Amino acid sequence: MSDIQEATSILEHALRTRRDLLGREHTGVARDALQRLAQAEPAAPGADTASGLDAIEAAVKACRFCEHLASSRTQTVFGAGNPHARLMFVGEAPGADEDRLGQPFVGRAGELLTKIISAMGLSREDVYIANVLKCRPDMPEGAPGNRPPTPDEMQRCLPYLRRQIAVIRPRVLVALGRTAMAGLVGTDEPMSAMRGRWFEFENIPLLPTYHPSYLLRNGSHAEKRKVWEDMMLVMDKLGMPISEKQRGFFRSTK
């Protein structure tokens, strides 16, 4: 069974479960979207994986598994970047800017993430960026800001992310923030206890670190240094060279 066919099987099972539990006739995802997902050619190792991702994205766009999110979203936010990336960043959910533009991490937190990636000697075109949840969590009409996704919302959406990861095959995953980490592995540990430690997701090394929005609120050199130390762990895991200049970023001068 190919990755794409397995993705279809997972999604159909989840949707049948929802139908059985709620007693509803529809599954929440259009049948033709599932058929497109199943019929997509699996990506061979080293081949262009864009078609595989396109098939999964088609199912995401048609998804109404979380009816309240499907009704309130402007559009889904699937992911962006290099489909052959060795490094993949995973956040929790799109915010208002992402919902408007259809791209992940495009607001102020996204700008800071871009700077972090650049400091590593990479660009956004070298990595892949996605979220656990593909829709912006709904907010009361006129309410400012964003809310974190619920555990139930993330678990419903997680099969899509699993298939993205299976198609991209990154060597390292980075979870941006505690909520993203909870969505991936179900932990409720505080980020202060998790960062700097390696976990696994789908047999891929997973490193949690603070969400860029945390640094926007707590932008001291000490907090920036913690995130940078995490990024150096990632660089080392990927076999990337780390210069003395990079090792000194945000180091205290005291």
N, C-alpha and C positions, 0 to 999 in steps of 0.2 A: 504494500500500500504506500502510495506517495505521500509526502508531507501535506500536499493540498487535499488529497482525498481523506487523509486522517483529520485535517482541519474540518472538513465538511461533516465527517462522522461525529466529531466532538460537538460541533455546533448543533447538529440535528438532535443529538442526545439531550443536550442542555435545553433545547427549545421544546422537545417532547415532554421533558420533566416539568417545565414551566406550564405547559398546556394541561398536563395531568393534575398538577397542584392547584391551578387556578380555575380549571374547568372551562377553559376558553378554546375556541375552535382554531384561531389563528396562532401561528408560532412566533410572530414578531419579526421574522426575516422573510423577505420575498423568496418564493421557491426558485424563481429564475436566477436570483443572486447566488443561491446555494448551488444551482446547477453550473453556473459560470465558474464558481470556485472549484467544483469537483472536476470540471472538464479541462481546467488549465493544465498545461504541461508542467510536470515537476522540473525543478531546476537541477541540472547535473552539477556536481562539484566543479567550481571554477567557471561555470556558465553564467550568463546574464540572468540575474534573479528578478529583474524588473517585472516580467510577466507574472511571476508567482506572487509578488507583492501587489500587483494591480488586481489580481483575482481576489485576494483577501480584502483589499480596500473596497472593492465593489460590494462585498458582503457587508462590510462595516457601514457603508453609505446607506444600504437598504435596511439596516438593523433597526428594529423597534422593540428590542428585548426589554429595555427600560423605557416604557411609554412616556413617562414624565420628562425624561431627558430628550427623547426624540421629538417631542412636541415643543420643547423650549429652545432647542439648539438652532443656530443659524446654519451650521454645517458640521460634519464630523471632522476631526483632526486626526489623521491616520499616523503620520510620521514623515520624516524628511531626512535626506542625507545620502550617503554612499551605500548602495545595496550590498556591497562587498566589505563593509566596514569591519575592522578588527575590534573597534571600540563602539559600544552602544550605550547611550545615556537614556534612562527611563525616569520620567517624572510621574506625578500623580494624576493630573487631569488638565485639560485646556482651561485657560482663563478667558476673560472677555476679549482680549486682543487676539488670542488664538482662535476663538470661536468666530470672530469677524473675518480673519484672514485665512483660516484653514491651514495654518502652519503651526508647529509646536515651538514654544519658547521664543516668541517674537516681541514680548513686552520688555520692561526694564530687567526682569530676571533673566530673560533670554539674552539681552545685551551683555549682561555680566557672564552668563554661561559662555558666550562667544569669546569673551576676553580670557576666560579660564582655558578654553580649548586652544586659543592662540598662544597662551603662555606655555602650553605643552609642546608647542611647535607644530600644531595641527590647525586645520580649518574646519568649519562646519561641513564642508564638502568631503572631508576625510572620515567623518564619523556618522553615526546614525542616531537620531533623536526621536523618541516617541514617549507616549504616556500609557499608564495602565488603563485609564479610562479614555475613550475616544470621543466623548461628548462633554461639553462644559456642564458641570453640575448646575441644576436649575436654581434660580434665585427668585425671591418675591419681586414682582414687577416694580421697577423703579429703585430697587435696593442696590447700593453700590458694592463694589468688591466681588470677591469670589468665595465660595465655600469649598471645603475639602470633600472629596467623594466619600460615600459611606462604604464600609466593608462589603455590603451586599452588591452595590453598584460595581465595585472593582472586581469582585468574583464573577459576576455575570460577563464582564468584558474581558477577563483574563485569557480565555481561549484565543482571542484574536491576537493578543500580544505574544502568546506562546508560539503561534504559527509564524508571526513576523520574525521572531528570534530564530525559529527553525529554518526559515528561508535564508536569512542574512548570515547566520552562523558566526556571530562575533566571538572573538576570543575572550573578551572581558565585558562585563556589564557593570554600569555604575548606577545605583539607585539614588536619585536626588530627593532626599528628604525622608522623614520617618513614615509619612503616609504612603509613599511609593514603596518603601520597604515592607510595610504591613500588607500592601496589596500583593506583593510578589511572594513573600514567604510566611505571612501571617504573624510575624513577631510584633509584640507591643512594647519592646524595649525602647528606652529613650535613645535618641541619636548619639548622645554623649557616651553611651555604653557600647554602641555598635560600631561607630566609625573607627577606622584603623584595623578592623577585623575582616577577614575574608569569609564570605558565605558562598553558597552555590544555588543557582537556579537553572534547572534543566541541564545539570552537569557542566555549567559554565561558571567560572569564578565571578562572584558578585561582590562589589564593594559599596557599602553605603557611605554617603557623605551628606553634609548639610545642603539643603535646597538653596539655590542662589538668592531667593527672596529672604532667607534667613540672614544672609550677609548684607542685604540692603537694609535690614533692620538693626543688625549688630555687626557693623563693619569695622570692628577694631582689627589691628594688625594680628592680634592673637587668634581671633576667630578665622581670619583669612588664612593664617598660617596652617590651621588645622585642616582646612579644605585643601590647601596646597600640598600638605604632607600626604593626604589621601591620593591626590593626583600623581604624586611621585611614586606611590606604591603601584598605581595603575601603569605608569610608564615603565617601571621596572618589570612588572608582570608581562608587558608586551615586548620587552627587550629593547625599549627605546633608550637612546643615550640621554643622560641628564648632566647638563653642564654645571660648573661651579656657580655660574650666575643664577641658574635655575634653582640650585640647592639653597641659595641665599634669599630667595624671594620671601618677603614678609617675616624674615627672621628678626628677632628683637635685637636692637643695637645696645641695649643696656648690659 
